Amino acid sequence: MTTIRHLTDQLGGLAFGGDYNPEQWDEPVWKEDDELMRRARVNLATVGVFSWSLLEPEPGRYDFAWLDAHLERLHAGGIAVDLATPTASPPPWFTLVHPDALPVTPEGTRLTHGSRDTYCLAAPAYRAAARRVAGALAERYGHHPALALWHVHNEYATLCWCEHTAAAFRNWLRARHGSLDALNEAWGTTFWSQRYTSWEQVLPPRATQWHKNPGQALDFRRFWSDEALAAYREQRDAIRAHSDRPVTTNLMLPHYQNLDLWAFGREVDMVAIDHYPDAPGLDAAADTAFAADRARSFGGGRPWLLMEQGTSTVYAGDRVLGKEPGEILRHTLGHIARGSEGALFFQWRQSRAGAEQWHSAMVPHAGPDSRIFREVTAAGEAVARLGEPAGSTVTARIAVLHDSDAWWALESDGLPSAELAYHPALRRAHRALWDAGVTVDFAHPSTDLTSYQLVIAPALFLLSDATADNLRRYVRDGGTLLVQHASGMVDERLHAHLGGYPAAPLRQALGIRVEEHRPLGQDERIELSDGSHATAWSEALHTEGAQTLAAYTHGMLSGSPALTRHRFGSGQGWYLSTRLDDTDYAALIARLLDETGVGPELPGMPQSVEAVTRRAPDGRRWQIVLNHGSQTVSLPEPAHDLITGATAHRVPAGGCAVLRLA
């Protein structure tokens, strides 16, 4: 596996740039692009993401002349290329020749060409065409001097429920379960008379009368993630036959893609993500940290790359909001602080026409004489001064557990409450820790957790006995674990754990047994015995060695435990059986941090100041400080700031510093 170090060595530092689509423009604009890219300190351009119809204008005939010219032009200007395979948007001729490769919805409607992602990932014709175009690109450009990185596809992957998918799903099920008897047992098909007697009867979970079989739906999510990964590997291997440059794909966080991101993290040469905040202001900064910490974690702590970010926009519900002055740099450095080896944008020049003509860009419709381009240039100049920390990494002492199976399980039909949403629970835990000023990893619950002093499990609805035993050992050996409500209720087949929740090995570490779950009313808010308040969910639980720290004060649960702590082996297992209000949840997290001795990266700062430390193998350290607030803050100790080249004593409102620590 090649590494991101090849990229930073070729660039001479951190990456800065974005998606470049010169085919949308003409020669006078290209000449202006050359000058403006130099001004903005662009050193990496992503090329060819949506160019299949130009690269292969008809089946089997490739036209590389236009791409040759642009790669040569970029190389002459000192700009390296992240060359994409264009397989996220098949050309119109492909869909006419292979109409069966168009995606089908769960309701049975076959979609038509006219947007992006109009393909079925399981269609043999599509997969073969994708391999061919990837191989043709690699054969021609595999050793081109401008080439720094390969970018497979774009934001995998469209789901489909067609007959190609059905056939591939059945093959996957045969490999996973081995026999129809095992499949019937796993899916509990004796319920509702669903027992299968031949493989041809097994279909994807298409639209049906009422609830889908939950085991079938979960296996379909697993299958589709594996299918996407297989498609990625095919293109990657076609590229590697002709090129030794790093290969990756851009993962879209947090839940846009139906992917097991841990599995993708093991297969790419480096993790790359696209990130667009979904709320403005301080929430956008926290969301940036959430995405960046996940990206670093999915790659096992290795340096990674921000492949796309919005230059000047925040996507907030039904509208697109503008970023405030200074946020382009702060969001850029927010990713770099947490391990990214640079920052790229979508896109370089705002499109004049097409479906994303209002998507922000480094060069807006207004042109270079604009606030946006001036801020982009300032960000490029800042990133160009940060070559020193390239290749350094980030270490965290706290982990939040993340498991795709648990996510998919919580999207099953028929759950007791619609408020058991997976990613909001992860975001909430991460946000409380971010507000406390500490750096966080995400971790799969089956991995070795011994390096963490505190582990938080916000939404482990699905939990196998083996994984529960792993968490039990973590506590026994000295770790502190917080498990939150509705955890360990089902196993890896979505069968309920019998005898009480959570899974038995974990109950031993927590010293409790949940007998009954009792969701709260939509607007119901309850008070606990310690004065804290909660919503959404409650549980009837019994202590089996655990200490009750807070009890319910309402209804049939009055006096029964709500928050518990259990000393087990050398560690502690905490259990929270309800959803605390934000302020009370933050207080609980602060208590856990205090008990485990984990303090903020930069003590004494307001919540609006973010600080993260990057470390090199030789012991050198750099601290990135981002002041998202409206007041200047003083640093505990003066330090050399790589951005200004001077000694920094304070960070102004809305300002940033990258400090070289002694």
N, C-alpha and C positions, 0 to 999 in steps of 0.2 A: 504494500500500500504506500503510495506516495503521500506526501504531507503538505500542509499549508506552508511549511517553511520554504518549500520551493517557490511558492508564490511571493512571499515577502522578500526573499532573496532577489528574485527577478525585479520586483518593484523598487527595491532599495528602501523599504519601510512599509508602513501601513497602506492599505488600498483606499482609494477615494475615486468615486466616479458613479457610473450607473448604466442603465439600459440605454443603448444608442441604436436608433433606427434610421440610418441615413437614407434608406430606400424611400422614406416618406418625403424627402426633400431633394433639392437640385444643387448644382455645383456652387452657386454663390453662397448658399447656406452652409455647404460643407467647408468652404474657405473660412467663413465666420466661425464655424464650430472649431476649427483648428486653433484659431486665435483665442477663443473664449475658453477652451479646455486648458490651454496653457495658463491663462489668467487664473482659472479656478483650481489649478494644481491637480487636475484629473490625471490619474496614472493607470486606470483600469476601466475598460468599457465592455459591457455585456452586449454581444452582437448576435443577431440571427434568431432570436427567440420565436418570432412569429413570421418567419420568412420561407416557409416550405413551398408556397406557391411560386416564389421567385427561384428558389434553388432547384426545384423539380417541376418545371412548368407543364410537363406531361409525363405519363408513366415511364420511368426508366431513363429519361433524358435530363441530365443535370446541367445547370448553367451556373458556373462558378465565377465568371469573369467579373461581375459587379462586386462580388464579395472579395475577390483577389484585390481589386483596386482599393477597397476601403481598408482591408487589413494592411496593405502596403502604406496607405496614407497615415493610418493610425501609428504604425510602427515608426514611420519617418518622424512623427511628432513626439516620439518617446512614450506612447501610450500602449500598454499591454492589452491583450484581448481575453475576455472570458467568452469562449465560443460556445453557443448554445445549439443543441439539436432542436429542430422546430416542431417537434411531434405533438405539441399541445393543440395545434391548429392545422389539421389536414386540409389540403387544398380542395376546391370544389370538384375537380376532376376525380379525386379519390372517392368522394361520397357518391358520385354518379356511377363509377365502376363497381363500387362495393357498398351498395345501399344497406346490406345486412350488417355493416360495421358501424352504422349510426346507433347512438344509444337509445334504449327503450326505458320509459319510466315505469315505476311500480304498477301504474294503472294500465300499462300496455301500449302507451302512445309512443310511436317512434319519432324522435326529434329530427329536425331537418338542419341542413347547413345554413349558416348565416350568423354564427357567433363563434366563440372559441370553444374548445373542448368538446367538439361534436364527433366523438368516437366512442366505440366500446373497447375498453382495454383488453377484454378477453377475446376479441375477434381475431382469428388467425391472420387475416389479410392486413389488418392494422398493425399487428405486432411485427409481421414480416416487413412491411413498408418502413416501419420505424427503425428496425435493425439496419435495413439497407441504407437509408439516408444518413443514419449515424455513422455507419461504416464508410460511406462515401466521403463524408466530411472529414473523418479521421484520416483516411488514406491521403487526402489532398493537403490537409493542414496540420497533421499530427506533429510535425517538427518545424512548423513555421516560426520564425523568430519572434513574432508578435504574440504567439500563443502562450498564455500563462495558466489557463484553467479551462476545464471542460464543464459545461453546464447542461446536464441531461434534462430534457423536457421542461415543463414549467408548472409548478404547483400541482403535483399529482393529487387527486385523480378523480375524474368523472366516474360516478357509479352507474351501473347499468343492470337491467333485469331481463335481458333478451335470452334467446335460445343458446347463443354462444356462451353467455354467462352461466346458464343452467348446466350446460355440459361441463364447463370448467369447475363449477361448484361441486358437481357430483364427483368428479375426479379428486378434488381436494378432500371431500368428505370420506371417500374410500380410503385415502391415505391416512387421514386422521383417526377414523374410527375402526376401519378394518372390515366391518361387517354391518349389515342392516340391523342385526340384533343389537349391536353396540350403539348404533345410531339411534334406534328407537328408545333404548334405555337412557341415553344422554339427553334426548329431547323430551322424554316423558310422554311419548305419543299415545299411551293408553288413555290419556285425558282427551276428551272431545273426539274420540274415535279416529285418531290421526295415524295409527300404526301403518308403516310402509312395508309392502311385501315385494317390491322390486325397485331398483334404483331409478328407473324411468319415472316413478311417481314423485320423486324428490325434486322440488323446484326452489328457486330463490324466493324469499319472503315478499311476494308481490302483494298488491292491494287485495284485501279480502274483507269478509263481512264484519269482523270485529277484531279483537286482539290477535296479533300474530303469536305463533309459538315462540316463547322467549329464547329457548335454546337454539332454534333455527335462526332467529334474528341475530343472536350473538355469533354463531358460527359464520353467518354470512359476512358480518363485519370483519371477523378474523380472516376469512377467505379473501375478501377484497383487498385488505392490506397486504396479504401475501402475494396476491396477483400483481399489485402495483410494484411491490419490491422485485418480483421476478421480471417485470417489464423494465424496471430500472437496470437490473443486473445485465439483461440482454444488451441494452444499449451501451452500458459501461464496458462490457467485455468486447463489444464490437469496436469501441474506441481504443481500448488498451491493446488490441492487436496491431495498432499502427502508431501509438503515442504513449509517452511516459509521463505526460503532464497530469496533475491531480484532476480527479473527476468527482463531481458532486451534483446535487439537485437542490432546488430551493424549496424548503419546507415552509408551509404556511401555518403559522401559529395563531391562536392556540387550538381551535377545534374545527377549522374550516375543512381539514382533510381527514378522511377516514383512514388513518395510518397509525400503525404501531411505530412511533417515532424512535423508540429504543432500537428496534430492528433496523431502521434506516440508518441510525447513528453508527451501527456496526459495519455497514456496507459502504458508506461514502468515505472518500479520503479526508473530507472535513465536513462538518455540519454547516449548512448555509440556510438562512431563514429569510423570509419576507415578514415585515412587521409594520402594521398600521394601527396606531392607538385608537381606541373606541370611545374616548372621552377626553375633554380638554384639560389644560392646566396641570395641577399636581397629580391628578389621576392619570394623565398621559405619561408622566415621568415614572409613576409606579408601574404602569402597564409595560413601559419600555424595559424596566428592570425584570418584570415577570417573564417577558419573552426572552430576554438575554440570558437569564439564569437557566431557563429551560433549555435553550440552545446549547449552552456550555455543558449542561448535564447530559444531554442526549449523546454528546460526543465523548463522554467519559472524562470530562474536564479538559480536553484538548482545546487549543485555540480554534475558533470558528470564524464565520464571516457573515455579516449582515449584507445580504444580497439585494434587498429592496427596502426602502422606507419612503414614505410620502414626504416630499420636500416641504410643503407648507400647508398640509391639510391633516385634519383629524376626522375620522369617520364616526359620527355620533348619531346612531339611530337613522332617521330618515333625512339627514342633512349632512353636508360636509362643511366643517368649521375650519377657519384659518388658524394656523399656528401664530402665537404671539412672537414679537421680536425677541431674538436670542434662543428660541426653542430649536431651531435647526441645529445649532451647535450643541446645545445641551442634550438633545435626543441622540445625536451622533456620538457624543462622548459617553452617554449612558450605556450604549452598546459596547463601545471600546473598553470602558471601565470593567465590564463583566466578561471580557475575554475575546471580543471580536478583534480580528486583525484588520480592521478598517471599516468603512461604511460606504455602501453604494445606495443609489436612489433609483426609483422608477419615476420618471425617466430623465434623460438628458435634456431634451427639448420637448416642450408641450405640443402635443399633436394638434394640427390644424383641423383635422377631420377624423371621423371614426368614433367608435363606441366609447373611447376613453379620452375624448378631446378636452374634458374638464378635469382630468386627473392632473394633479400638480406636477411640476417638473423643475429641474435645476435652472433651465432657461424658460421663463414663462412666456405666455403670449405677448406680454408687454415688452419682452426682449431684455437685453443686458442692463439697460438703464432702469433698474427696478430694485426695490428693497430685497426681494427674494434672491435675485442673482448676487447682490452685494453680500448678503448673509451666506450664500453658498460659497462665494469666494473666500470669505473670512473663515468658514469652516474648513475649506480645502487648505488654506494656509496653516491653520492650527494643526490639522492632521499631519501635514507634511513635516511638522516639527516633532512628531511623536514616534520616530523610528526607534528610539532607544528601548521602549518597552516591548517591541515586536517579539513574539515568541514566548512572552511571559504568561503566567497562568494565574488563576484565582482559586483560593482555598476557602472553603466554608466549613463551619463547625456545626451547622444545623441543616437538616434535610426535611423536605416535604415529600411525602410519598406520592408517586404518580404511576398509574397502571392503566394501560389502554383497555384491558378487559373490564376493569372496574368502571371506567367511563362508559363503555358500550353497554354494560349491564344496567347502568342507571338510565339508559334510554330505552329500556324495554317497556312494552305495553303493560298496563295493569298494576303499576306500583302503587303503594298506599298513599303517596303524596306526589304532586307535581313539583314540589319544591326541593326534591332531592337531586338538584342539578350538580353535575360533576365539576366543570371548570369554575363556576362561581365559588365553589367551596375551596378549590385550590387557590384561586386569586385572593380570597379573603384571608386565608392563612398566610400567604406570601405578603399581602399588604400589611398585615399586623407586624410582621417581622421587618419589612421595609421601613415602616414608620418608626420602629425601634432602632433603626440604624445598623442592622446586622445583615451580613451577606448569607445567601441561602443557596443550597443545591437542591435539585430534585433528584429523587432516587427511586428505583424500582423496588417494591417491597420484598422481592426475593433475593436481592443482592446483599453483599457484606456491608453492614451498616456501622461497623465498630469504630470507624473514624469520626463519627458524629456524636456530639455530646447530647443533642436533643433531636428527636425525630417526631414529626407531626404527621398523623394520618387523618386528613380531613374527610375522606369520602371512600373508604375501603368497603363498599357494599359487597363486592365479590372478593372472596378470600379463600384460597385453597388451604388445606390442612398443612401442606409443606411450607407455604409462605407464612401461615400463622405461627408455625414452629420456629421459623427464622426470626420473627419478631419477638417471640418468647425468649429465644436465646440472646437476642440483643439486650433485652431488659435484664435477664439473669446475669449477664456479663458486665453490667455496669451502666447501661444506657438509660436515658429518660425518654419515655414514649408517651405521647398524647394521642389517644384514639378518640375520634368524635362519633357522634350519633349515627345510627343505621349502618354500622360497619360489621363486616363478617357475617352477614345474614345469609349469603348463598355461597356455594362452592363454584369451582371453575366450570361446571355444567349448568349453572344457575339453579341447582337443587338447593332447597332451604337446608341450613344446618339445623339438625334436630337436637332437642334437649336444651334449647336456649341459645342466645347469640352472645358474643360473636363465636367464631370457630373455637372449638375446645382448647387447642394449645394456647391461643391468645387469652382466653378467659383465665387461664392459670396465671399469666403474667399480670393481668389486670385485677384479679381478685374479685370479679363480679360475674353475674349472670343476668342477662336481659331476658325477662319472661314475656314481655308484651310491648309492642310499639303502639304509641297513641299520638298520631299526628294532631296538631292543633288546628283550630279554625283559621280561615284565611286572614282575618284581622285580629286574631287572638294574641294577646301578649300577657305573659305570666311573670310573677315575681318569685325568686328563689329566696331561701332563708338567709343568704348573705347579703341581700339587697340588690342583687343583680337581676336583670330581666332577660327574657328569652321569648322566642317565637318559633313557629313552624312545626316543631316536633317535640315529643317527650316520650319517655320510656319507663316502664315499670321494671326496676332491676333490684337484685338482691346482692348484698356484699358477701363475698366469700373470702374474707381476710382483708378487704380494702377498707380504708378510712373514709368516711363521708365528710366532704368539705363543704358541700352545699346541698340542701334538700328542697324538694318541691313543697309548695304551700297551698296548692289548689286541688280541689276535687279528690278523686280516689287515690291520687298519688301523694297527697299531703303527708309530709314526714318521711317520704321515701327518698333514697339518694338520687341526686341529679349530677353531682360532680364528685368523683372519688379519686383517691390516690392509694396505691398498693406498693409496699416495699417488697420486692421479689429478687432473691439473689443479691447481687451488688447494685441493682438499679431500681427504678421506679416506673410503674405503669399507671398512667392517669387515664380516666375515662370521663368524657363529657357527653351526657345523654340528651342534650338539647342544643338549640342554636342560640347562643348568647347574642345580645345586642352588640353592636360594633365596639362601643366604649368598654363594655364589660369583657368582651373577648380580648381586646387589647390589654386589659389589666391582667387577664389570665396568662397571656403570652409573656407579659413583662414579669410576672411571678415565676414562670418557668425559666426564663432567661436568668433571672436573679439566682434561682436555686441551682442552675447548672453552671453558673459563673461565666456566661457568655455576654459580653458587653458590646456596645456599638463600636464601629470602626473608628469613629471620631467622636469621643465623648463630649458632652456638654453642648451639642448642636441642636437647633430646632428641627422638627420633623421635615421641614422644607429643604434641609441640607442633606445631600446624599454623598456618601464617601465609600469608595471601594479600593482595595489594595491589590495590585498585581505584583507577582513575585517571579524572579528569574531563577534558574537552577543554581547560579553562582551566588545567590543571596541578595542581589540587588532588589530594591522595592520601589514602587511608585504608587502614590495615592492620588486617585482622581476625585476631586471635590466639585460637586455641582450645586450651586445655590439657586434653588427654584423659588426662593422667597423674595420679598420686597425690601429686605434690610441687609446691609453689609454685615458679614460675620468675621470675627477675628480668629485666626488659626492659633492653636495651642503653642505651636513652635513655628518660627519662620522657616521656609524651605525654598529651594530653587524650583521655579515654575518653568516647565519645558515650553509652555505656550508663549510666555512673554520673554523668556530668557533671563528673567530677573528674580530676585528674592521676593517671595510673596509673604506678606504679613496678614493679609485678609483677602476675602473673596467678596467682590461687590454683589449687590442684588442682581440676580439673573446671570451672574458670571460663573466662570469655570476656572479650574486650575489643575494642572497635572504636576504633582509635586514629587521630586526626587528625594526619597527618604535616606537618611544616613544608614 
